Structures are given as C-alpha cells and as structure tokens.
Amino acid sequence: MASSRPIERGVACPGCPHRAAYVICKEALGRGRGRVICGDAGCAAVGPMHPTACACVGGQSALLDRYKTPVPLGGTAQAPASEACVHFIPDTVFAGKDAASELGDIKAEGRVVILAVLASSRAFLTREAVEDLGARALGLGCDDAVVVDPFDSQRAMDVLGGALARPGAHAVVFASPCARLQHGEYEAEPAEIDEYACMSCHRCQQITGCPAISFKPPVFRIDAEACAGCDLCVEYCRTHVIYSPRSRMTPEERSRARYAAASQQP
C-alpha cells in the first residue's frame, strides 16, 4: 500500500522497510556498553537519517543527540573499536563507486559487525540485483552475506542472532520494496486498532515510531489513509488488539505481495 501521507525530510514513511530493519537490529543487538547502531538509514526522498531516527516520533530533527551514535573509529581488525556494531547503509550508496571509501575497514568497527544493507529502492526490486549487493559485501571484506525480509521478524531475528554470535563482519541485506513504490490491490489494506480493547500502553508507537499511529485519548488510532499495510505495529502489540487483513498470509506471501505491488505502475 502506498501511503498518501506527504513525504517528510528526516522522517521514515509509514511502511518503510528501513524502520522494520532498525527495530529488528535493535531487538537482536540488545543494550550494553560497546554495542553500537550507526550509519545512514535514509533514502533519496527523506535524506540522510540516523537509523535510530527511523523509530523516533518526529524523525531525525526530534532525535536526541545521545542517540546519534557515530560510526566507531580508531580501531583495527586486531583491536576493534567496539564490541558489536550494526552499520546501516542504503542500497544506492552501497552500490556506488565510493562505497569502499565510505565504509573503510568494516572489520575495525567491532569484534562483531553487521553490515545492514537496505535494499528497497526501484533499482533493487529483482532477486538478482539484491544478490549482487550481497556479492559486493563479500568483495568489501564481509565474511558472509544473507538476504532477509525485514518484515519477517522471526527469520530476521534468527539470522541476526546467529551472526552476532560469531566474531567478524557479516552482511545482512534487508530486502523489501519502499512503501511508496507499492500500488494496486495491496493499497487498500490498512491495519486497524480495536479502540474498545486498546489499553493505551504506547508500545506500538514507542517501538515503531510510525507516523500513521497517533494517540487520540483515550486510545491509539491508525490513520487508514496513511497506513501502508506493513503490519509492524501488529507484530509488537502485546495485547493483540491491532488487526491486519493479512493475518492469514505467511511472511513469504506478504513479501511476494509487496514486490508484486511495487512492480505495478501507479
């Protein structure tokens, strides 16, 4: 579903797969000294954006300075600069000729490094183009590369958990089309909050920061016109009061539907 909400600079759109990738990485990495999420999770439309801003209500301009963790520098492959680092980079930047200089020595950033490549733009809608990003990661020094759907949270969490348990640099290509590219039948399917059952716990908004979700006392509501049908909020509602028309679909079926919708002309 292509959201009708206007694009805002520094704010991840409703349904943005970069938001889903960040949420998964944050959950997998956990908290603690020496654990870093850094890089750029923006796109050509919204501009550069710290990954944390993806799930920040208000986006980059509202993100507090203490959350704008920079890329850890000063380390070497033998003495890395952090314990664990997740370094985000957009597909077009990663595929550019200056990617090597942009990243530098990826293995010097952490004892364990996840290179999170965000494959969501129009140029990366085919499996071949996405797999080329993985091959490029191997050429830039990563030990391995795997492609995951950021909205398939269980598999993505398993992949990240396994990678974070192994020292070295691991590329994870988060492949799902930009919500703005999706048109056709997938468009008319917003998620919906049961306003009679919502407990106003704020978890849906606190975790996702989705602009389509807002608190209108006494409950949270989803703007049906803005919702892009990504169902990230459904995934993280502990009280299970957010409903999706796609609830009977498997992650693979939802992914195919998103790519099919992205391949259609508006």
C-alpha positions as CSV (number, residue, x, y, z in Angstrom):
1,M,0.0,0.0,0.0
2,A,1.4,3.4,-1.0
3,S,0.7,5.8,1.9
4,S,-1.0,9.1,1.0
5,R,0.9,10.9,3.7
6,P,3.3,13.5,2.4
7,I,7.0,12.7,2.4
8,E,8.8,14.5,5.2
9,R,12.5,15.1,5.3
10,G,14.2,13.1,8.0
11,V,11.1,11.0,8.8
12,A,10.7,7.4,7.7
13,C,7.4,7.0,5.9
14,P,4.6,4.7,7.1
15,G,5.5,1.2,5.9
16,C,9.2,2.0,5.5
17,P,11.2,-1.3,5.5
18,H,14.2,0.7,6.9
19,R,12.1,1.1,10.1
20,A,11.5,-2.6,10.3
21,A,15.2,-3.4,9.8
22,Y,16.1,-1.0,12.6
23,V,13.6,-2.4,15.0
24,I,14.9,-6.0,14.3
25,C,18.5,-4.9,14.7
26,K,17.8,-3.1,17.9
27,E,16.0,-6.1,19.4
28,A,18.8,-8.5,18.3
29,L,21.7,-6.3,19.4
30,G,20.3,-5.5,22.8
31,R,21.7,-2.9,25.2
32,G,25.1,-2.6,26.8
33,R,28.4,-0.9,26.7
34,G,30.2,-1.3,23.4
35,R,27.0,-2.1,21.4
36,V,26.5,0.4,18.5
37,I,24.0,1.1,15.8
38,C,25.2,3.6,13.4
39,G,25.3,4.7,9.7
40,D,22.6,6.0,7.5
41,A,19.1,4.6,7.1
42,G,17.7,7.3,4.9
43,C,16.8,7.4,1.3
44,A,16.8,9.8,-1.7
45,A,13.3,11.0,-0.7
46,V,13.8,11.7,3.1
47,G,17.5,12.4,3.0
48,P,20.2,11.1,5.4
49,M,18.9,9.7,8.7
50,H,20.5,8.0,11.6
51,P,19.0,4.5,12.0
52,T,17.5,5.3,15.4
53,A,15.5,8.1,13.8
54,C,13.5,5.5,11.9
55,A,11.6,4.7,15.0
56,C,11.7,8.2,16.6
57,V,8.4,10.1,16.5
58,G,9.3,13.2,14.7
59,G,12.3,11.6,12.9
60,Q,15.8,13.0,12.6
61,S,15.0,16.5,13.9
62,A,13.4,15.1,17.1
63,L,16.2,12.6,17.8
64,L,18.2,13.5,20.9
65,D,21.9,13.8,20.4
66,R,22.7,11.0,22.8
67,Y,21.0,8.6,20.4
68,K,23.0,9.7,17.3
69,T,25.8,7.2,17.8
70,P,28.6,7.7,15.3
71,V,30.5,5.0,13.4
72,P,33.1,3.7,15.9
73,L,36.5,4.8,14.6
74,G,40.1,4.3,15.7
75,G,40.1,0.5,15.8
76,T,41.9,-2.1,13.8
77,A,40.9,-5.6,12.8
78,Q,43.0,-6.9,15.7
79,A,41.7,-4.4,18.2
80,P,38.2,-3.3,17.1
81,A,36.7,-0.1,18.2
82,S,33.5,-1.7,19.8
83,E,32.2,-5.0,21.0
84,A,29.3,-5.2,18.4
85,C,28.4,-2.8,15.7
86,V,25.4,-2.6,13.3
87,H,26.3,-0.3,10.4
88,F,23.4,0.8,8.2
89,I,23.9,1.8,4.5
90,P,21.3,2.5,1.8
91,D,21.4,0.3,-1.4
92,T,22.2,3.1,-3.8
93,V,25.1,4.3,-1.6
94,F,26.4,0.8,-1.2
95,A,26.2,0.1,-4.9
96,G,28.1,3.3,-5.7
97,K,31.7,3.5,-6.7
98,D,32.7,5.2,-3.5
99,A,31.2,2.5,-1.2
100,A,34.7,1.2,-0.2
101,S,35.9,4.6,0.9
102,E,32.5,5.3,2.6
103,L,32.8,2.2,4.8
104,G,36.6,1.9,5.3
105,D,37.8,-1.1,7.2
106,I,34.5,-2.6,8.3
107,K,36.2,-5.2,10.5
108,A,37.8,-2.5,12.5
109,E,34.4,-1.2,13.7
110,G,33.6,-4.0,16.1
111,R,34.5,-7.5,17.3
112,V,31.3,-8.4,15.5
113,V,30.0,-6.2,12.7
114,I,26.6,-6.4,10.9
115,L,26.7,-4.5,7.7
116,A,23.0,-3.8,7.2
117,V,22.4,-3.1,3.6
118,L,18.9,-1.6,2.9
119,A,17.6,-2.9,-0.4
120,S,14.4,-1.0,-1.0
121,S,14.7,1.3,-4.0
122,R,13.4,0.8,-7.5
123,A,16.8,-0.4,-8.8
124,F,16.7,-3.3,-6.4
125,L,13.3,-5.0,-6.9
126,T,14.8,-8.1,-8.5
127,R,16.4,-11.0,-6.8
128,E,19.4,-10.7,-9.0
129,A,20.0,-7.1,-8.0
130,V,19.6,-7.9,-4.3
131,E,22.0,-10.8,-4.5
132,D,24.5,-8.5,-6.3
133,L,24.6,-6.4,-3.1
134,G,25.5,-9.5,-1.1
135,A,28.3,-10.3,-3.5
136,R,29.5,-6.8,-3.3
137,A,29.6,-7.1,0.5
138,L,31.8,-10.1,0.2
139,G,34.1,-8.2,-2.0
140,L,34.4,-5.4,0.5
141,G,35.6,-7.7,3.3
142,C,32.5,-9.3,4.9
143,D,32.8,-13.0,5.8
144,D,29.4,-13.9,4.6
145,A,26.2,-12.3,3.3
146,V,22.5,-13.3,3.6
147,V,19.3,-11.7,2.3
148,V,16.3,-11.4,4.7
149,D,12.9,-9.7,4.6
150,P,12.8,-7.1,7.4
151,F,9.1,-7.8,7.9
152,D,9.8,-11.5,8.6
153,S,10.8,-10.7,12.1
154,Q,11.3,-14.3,13.3
155,R,13.7,-15.3,10.5
156,A,15.5,-12.0,10.6
157,M,16.0,-12.3,14.3
158,D,17.4,-15.8,13.9
159,V,19.8,-14.6,11.2
160,L,21.0,-11.7,13.3
161,G,21.3,-13.7,16.4
162,G,23.5,-16.2,14.6
163,A,25.6,-13.5,13.1
164,L,26.1,-11.7,16.4
165,A,27.3,-14.9,18.0
166,R,30.2,-15.1,15.5
167,P,33.2,-12.7,15.5
168,G,33.8,-11.0,12.2
169,A,31.9,-8.9,9.7
170,H,28.6,-10.2,8.4
171,A,26.4,-8.6,5.7
172,V,22.6,-8.7,6.1
173,V,20.7,-7.4,3.1
174,F,17.3,-6.3,4.2
175,A,15.2,-6.6,1.1
176,S,11.7,-5.2,0.8
177,P,10.4,-2.5,-1.6
178,C,9.8,1.0,-0.5
179,A,6.2,1.5,0.5
180,R,6.0,4.5,-1.9
181,L,6.6,2.1,-4.8
182,Q,3.6,-0.1,-3.9
183,H,0.4,0.2,-5.9
184,G,-2.6,-1.9,-6.9
185,E,-4.6,-4.3,-4.8
186,Y,-2.2,-4.2,-1.9
187,E,-3.1,-0.5,-1.4
188,A,-6.5,-0.8,0.2
189,E,-5.5,-2.8,3.2
190,P,-4.6,-0.7,6.3
191,A,-4.2,-2.3,9.7
192,E,-6.8,-1.4,12.4
193,I,-6.8,-0.9,16.2
194,D,-9.7,-2.2,18.2
195,E,-10.4,1.0,20.0
196,Y,-12.6,-0.7,22.6
197,A,-9.8,-3.1,23.6
198,C,-6.7,-0.8,23.3
199,M,-5.1,-0.3,26.7
200,S,-3.1,2.8,25.6
201,C,0.2,1.2,26.6
202,H,2.0,3.2,23.9
203,R,4.1,0.2,22.8
204,C,3.0,0.4,19.2
205,Q,4.2,3.9,18.8
206,Q,7.2,3.7,21.1
207,I,8.7,0.8,19.3
208,T,7.8,1.7,15.7
209,G,7.5,5.5,15.7
210,C,5.2,5.1,12.7
211,P,3.7,8.4,11.6
212,A,0.4,6.6,10.8
213,I,-0.1,5.9,14.5
214,S,-1.3,8.6,16.9
215,F,-2.6,8.9,20.4
216,K,-6.1,10.3,20.5
217,P,-7.2,10.0,24.1
218,P,-8.1,7.6,25.4
219,V,-6.7,5.2,22.8
220,F,-4.3,4.9,19.9
221,R,-5.6,5.1,16.3
222,I,-4.2,4.3,12.9
223,D,-4.8,6.8,10.1
224,A,-6.2,4.5,7.4
225,E,-5.1,6.9,4.6
226,A,-1.5,7.0,5.8
227,C,-1.1,3.3,6.8
228,A,1.0,1.4,4.3
229,G,0.0,-2.1,5.5
230,C,3.4,-3.2,6.7
231,D,1.9,-4.7,9.9
232,L,5.0,-3.8,12.0
233,C,2.7,-2.5,14.7
234,V,0.7,-5.7,14.7
235,E,3.9,-7.6,15.4
236,Y,4.7,-5.6,18.5
237,C,1.3,-5.2,20.1
238,R,1.5,-7.3,23.3
239,T,-2.3,-7.1,23.9
240,H,-3.0,-8.2,20.3
241,V,-5.6,-5.5,19.6
242,I,-4.2,-4.4,16.2
243,Y,-5.6,-6.4,13.3
244,S,-4.4,-6.9,9.8
245,P,-6.2,-8.1,6.7
246,R,-3.0,-10.1,6.0
247,S,-3.1,-12.1,9.2
248,R,-3.6,-15.4,7.4
249,M,-0.7,-14.8,5.0
250,T,2.7,-16.2,5.6
251,P,5.8,-13.9,5.6
252,E,6.7,-15.2,2.1
253,E,3.2,-14.4,0.8
254,R,3.3,-10.9,2.2
255,S,6.7,-10.3,0.7
256,R,5.6,-11.5,-2.7
257,A,2.5,-9.3,-2.5
258,R,4.7,-6.2,-1.7
259,Y,7.0,-6.9,-4.6
260,A,4.1,-7.5,-7.0
261,A,2.6,-4.2,-5.9
262,A,5.9,-2.4,-6.4
263,S,6.2,-3.8,-9.9
264,Q,2.9,-2.2,-10.9
265,Q,2.7,1.3,-12.4
266,P,0.7,3.9,-10.5
